[in-house]
Structures are given as C-alpha cells and as structure tokens.
Amino acid sequence: MKWDLILSNSFYTAISANAVAYILVASGLNVHFGYTGLLNFGQAGFAAIGAYSLSIPISRYDWPWPLAVLMVVVSSVILALLLGIPTLRLRADYLAIVTIAVAEIIRLFMNSVRFTWLTGGNDGLQGFTRFMENINPFPDDGITLWAQKVDGYRLWLLVTGWILVALVSTGIWALMRSPWGRVLKSIREDEDAARSLGKNIFAYKMQSLIIGGFVGALGGMWLVLDKQSSQPQDFSTTFTFFAYTIIILGGIARAKGPVIGTMIFLFVIQFVDITLQQATRTTPTDPTPLLPEWIVDENNFSQVRFIVAGLALAILVIVRPQGIFGDKREQAFDVR
C-alpha cells in the first residue's frame, strides 16, 4: 500500500477546486436550510444553472466572460423567483417538492437530445475555460503537493477558489450577525412569532432563497471550470444530498461548517476509494489482493467505497450529531 500517495491524494481532494465547488454549493444550502429553515431539495438545480449560464454563452455564442458571469447572477435570481413566488407562502414541504422537481427538470432539459445544439446533451460543453487559462499566472508544470502533482491551471483555480470561499463565507457570517440575519433565524425558529413583530416573512424568505441560490450557482460554475466540461450527470439529486451531508457534518448554521464539512467528506470518500483500489489490485508479481474477493473486488469497489465512507460519516454524526462546529439548538426548525 502506497500510503504517501493515498494520504496526499486524499488531502489534495479535500482542498481542490472541486472541493471549492462543494463548499459554495453547501454554503448556499446552509443559508436556505441552516439559517432560514427552507427545505430546498434542489440545490443541484441552482448549481446546474450556474454551470450552463457560464458555459453556453461562451462556448456557443463567444460571449466575453464578464457577461457570462453576469448571466450566472441573473439566471440564479430568476430561478429563485420562479421557485419562491408560488411556494414560500405555503408550508415548507411544498418548497421541498417543487425544488427537487425543478432540479430534475433542469437536468433532463440539459440532457435532452432535442436541445443538444444548445446544451451539448450527454456529451456536455467544452471550450469555455479559455479565459481562465489565459489569465493563469502559474506555469503549466504547476507544483507538487507532497506526492500529488498539481498542474498550473488547477493550481490557479485552487488559489482563486479559496479566495472566493473566504469572501463568501465572511459575507455570510457578517450577514447572519446583522439584524437581517437575526430575522432569518427567528423565521427558522418560529415564523409566526416573527410575523407578529411586523416582519414580512415572504420577503425575507425570498431574499434568503436568492442569496443561497446565487452562492450555489457560483459553486456549479466552479465545478465545471475545474472539470472543463459541463455535463448534466454532474447535477443529479445526489449532489444536493451530498451538500446536506456536508453542512450536517460541519455544523448547521455555521459559516465555517460547509468548509470543514466538505474537507472531511471529500477526504473520507477519496481515502476509502484509493485504499480499496489498491487493496483489490493484483499484479503479475502479487496475484493475491489484500482484500478477499468475497468482500470486494476491482469491479465493485467504487460502490463499496460509499458504503464504507457512509458508515464512517454516520458514526461521526452519531457521536456528534450537531456536527463539528454546530449547536444542537440550531437543529430545531419550525417547518409548518
């Protein structure tokens, strides 16, 4: 077992540009669910909108990247309005039903053969990352982190991504300490009490949905910049539930919760994946794998990794249900 390679690869995965994308998506969901109590089961939809609002204008119509980023902002706001106007005056479960349905509609639309001319269909879109490559100040060789080689483009995304994470996390932290943020928390705890004090509950919920959706769209944008391809399968419902796992691990209603939760989540997933991969590998000089085939073999370790990683994460949640930095009082929501 090459433990230096396993640990260095797992550590890099926990801080990579892909991790930045998960942090942003989970941070937006934390605004919705953690601070406001909105049951958004379609955060993957906001991520998909952010990804394709960047990739379609650049790759199909050769827009300059500032206009494409502006399109990310506008499209995420429009989606939040379309979701929020018919549902936010109703019970929380209506928002949950609508968001998970709309997220799937968006994914299926992006995957549709009829609109392949626009979205690229199952093959996705490429060629929209040239602007990031052109402003990359790092050499193509990049650097070596421990035993992990990082090319210049990924290093550039990593550095700029963590700057973006710092700005977003600090902004959310400051907002939630403001009077506006305290109103959101009061809505989460008991919206009838907040309404009795003259607060416009619908307006505050809508503002929360817009802000969290925009942050999630930034996460989707960063995800496809890292992959250098926009593909519908990256935005399935599983993506949303991974984001829920992350904020529960890190701590609900904590600005740093998504950061710590993402690092733990991705480290565990990658560590288990590479360990199982090496433990099931056979070579001409060593034809016997470390793990017996009746437990796991090289054909199914990718499925077993989620079982093992899920068990490890479940144990952590059982030992500390409020997450690493969470407070048990933050887990009580008024979902009427």
WOQUIZI-V548722 format. One record per pair of residues at least 12 apart in sequence whose C-alpha atoms are under 7 Angstrom apart, sorted by the first residue. I is the first residue (numbers start at 0). J is the second residue. Records with the same first field share a line. If there is no record, write none. Layout:
I=J ; J
//
This chain:
0=277
3=146
4=146
5=270 ; 273 ; 274
6=270
7=145 ; 146 ; 147
8=147
9=266 ; 269 ; 270
10=266
12=265 ; 266
13=262 ; 265 ; 266
14=262
15=157
16=153 ; 156 ; 157 ; 160 ; 225
17=222 ; 225
18=261
19=160 ; 161 ; 164
20=218 ; 219 ; 221 ; 222
21=218 ; 242 ; 261
22=257 ; 258 ; 261
23=164 ; 214 ; 215 ; 217 ; 218
24=46 ; 214 ; 215 ; 218 ; 242
25=242 ; 243 ; 245 ; 246 ; 257
26=214 ; 257
27=211 ; 212 ; 214 ; 215
28=42 ; 211
29=246 ; 251 ; 252
30=207 ; 211
31=207 ; 208 ; 211
33=251 ; 252
34=183 ; 184 ; 187 ; 252
35=183 ; 184 ; 186 ; 187
36=187 ; 332
37=91
38=91 ; 92 ; 94 ; 95
39=94 ; 95 ; 98
40=95 ; 98 ; 99 ; 239
41=98 ; 99 ; 102 ; 239
42=215 ; 239
43=102 ; 234 ; 235 ; 236 ; 238 ; 239
44=101 ; 102 ; 105 ; 234
45=75 ; 212 ; 215 ; 216
46=215 ; 216 ; 218 ; 219
47=219 ; 234
48=74 ; 75 ; 216
49=71 ; 75 ; 216 ; 217 ; 219 ; 220
50=216 ; 219 ; 220 ; 223 ; 229
51=229
52=67 ; 70 ; 71
53=67 ; 68 ; 71 ; 220
54=124 ; 127 ; 229
55=117 ; 118
57=127
58=125 ; 126 ; 127
64=130
71=216
72=213
75=212 ; 213 ; 216
76=209 ; 213
79=208 ; 209 ; 212
82=98
83=205
87=201 ; 204
88=201
90=334 ; 335
91=334 ; 335
106=231 ; 234 ; 235
109=231
110=231
121=230 ; 231
122=230
123=228 ; 229 ; 230
124=228 ; 229 ; 230
125=227 ; 228 ; 229
128=224 ; 227
132=152
135=152 ; 155
137=151 ; 155
138=151
139=151 ; 152
141=154
153=225
168=254 ; 255
171=254
172=254
183=203
187=332 ; 333
188=332 ; 333
189=333
245=257 ; 260 ; 261 ; 264
246=260
247=321 ; 322
248=260 ; 316 ; 322 ; 323
249=322 ; 323 ; 324 ; 325
250=321 ; 322 ; 323 ; 324 ; 325
251=325 ; 329 ; 330
252=329
253=325
256=324
267=308
268=304 ; 308
271=304 ; 308
272=301 ; 304
275=300
276=297 ; 300
278=290
279=296 ; 297
280=297
//
